[in-house]
């Protein structure tokens, strides 16, 4: 997986480790959960991604599940957003995901089996002010997963998107209390998700039970984006 050091990615990694799976992460730095094998690489660098996956395969075996979670935000109003702010987010969230999927799929195609889970966002289809860059990348993951499903579905490989809404992370905890109240009021469930609730959906999509689920967008948003 990518981005297992904090937030949703950390919860996903912990859940897989608890289930007895061998978990490796490509990440940029930070403390990792116990039992997670870390391989430092920048997902914006194709050569670094290839090297990291080569090391994972040599030490731990070929990946059977890829969870693409690495992402950045550079929020800015449309009229003020620079090319760099747009391109940085695309390079990590979209092209970075592509680089990892392309590399991981090689072993999956040979094995005629695999699970690809892309971590999207409710704003990918719902939209978000100041997030033209971020929401564009998350919407694009839907097209990526569905194209992968059509291309590789006959080889026993599934590709799905999990689309979290507001989740209890350091990022949301840092929001002013008034802002958090406003967000909670717009969510039918009346609360933010826990990171583990997102991780549970990822775990299901990576399991044998989800072998016939592919090209799906699974919201974990408390009803915030219903119909989108």
PyMOL commands that set and color helices and strands:
alter all, ss='L'
color gray80, all
select helices_A, chain A and resi 7-18+46-60+78-80+83-111+123-126+132-155+170-173+177-185+195-205+208-210
alter helices_A, ss='H'
color red, helices_A
select strands_A, chain A and resi 23-27+36-40+65-68+114-119+157-164+217-220
alter strands_A, ss='S'
color yellow, strands_A
deselect
rebuild
show_as cartoon
